[in-house]
Amino acid sequence: MDALCSRSRVRRLLLPLSAGVCAIALVSGCSDSTSPAPKPEATTSGSAQPGSASKATGDLQSEYQSVIKDVLPSVVQIDASNSLGSGIVYDAKGHIVTNAHVVGDEKKFKVTAATGEKVLSASLVAAYPDQDLAVIKLDDVPEGLKAAKFGDSEKVEVGQIVLAMGSPLGLSSSVTQGIVSALGRTVSESRAGGGTGATIANMVQTSAAINPGNSGGALVNLNSEVIGIPTLAATDPQMGDSAAPGIGFAIPVSMVRTVADQIIKSGKVTDSGRAALDITGRTVVNDSYQPAGVAIVSVGKGGAAEKAGLRVGDIITELGDTPVTTITSLSEALAGRKPGQKVTVTYQRSEAEKTADVTLGEI
């Protein structure tokens, strides 16, 4: 998966694309042959009104324009000297939430509002690469700064119309349209192209076009509420790892608010809510050079793995019922679990298969 941050050193239209793959199963749409045909008498001469379609189109267009007018002033462009991305005004105090890969290692930023006002300076509050989120703060808060309205992840549904707002390829104040294609996606971000390498759970999949520079921007519903932050795009290995059209991913608003609130209050994330084994590991291969598990390289003292009796050299092959073949698949398996949850870990030690009941720790 690609982090969607425009890098100034890249001359091509898109960023170098990673080998991360999102496999999508396509199902054809079929009509229900058992449904009764409409009765002739049900049709009346007044059932089709000329201009009704254009009226519906006009109503939807007006909704789009209203949402754009409401939200776009709260979406900013962030210049981090060697990268360009987007951000959302989080509150009236000048806090702006964005992606961690947008800010990178920078501490100071230039921020431009969508309304075309003068360039403002901002400073990093904190970044949380494990969830690819960060908060920066304007050094001087301009009068009339408008914070975005953040929605409720529980009310997001597949099929909802959404708008993506940001600065794709440096084109500030750009808006694209699509729908929520799926919910609950767990996606691993590549480190290529400036990504953090994070594995992020519960992402919102969308068909709205998102490109480099959209990172950190807003995915918005027709109630003018931010429901996510566009972060990643799928790549297609059959097309030379070019971007797969219409498959983008946004961090859900629930996680955005959780992380941003903690950073603003404490200057860091104090409760990640993310499960961990408290190990470092590496992918190992079998005799056929295929990924076959994760070898434990080190075990955190007093951590979940050590308490369960796991030790350096053990090779993890399953977490619960989920096969583990790579460090990425282990991260994805953990992403769907919570700290304190108990899980059975299957591992190999001296070529013998063993299991351990582990109470998961926290990142």
Disulfide bonds with the S-S distance in Angstrom:
none
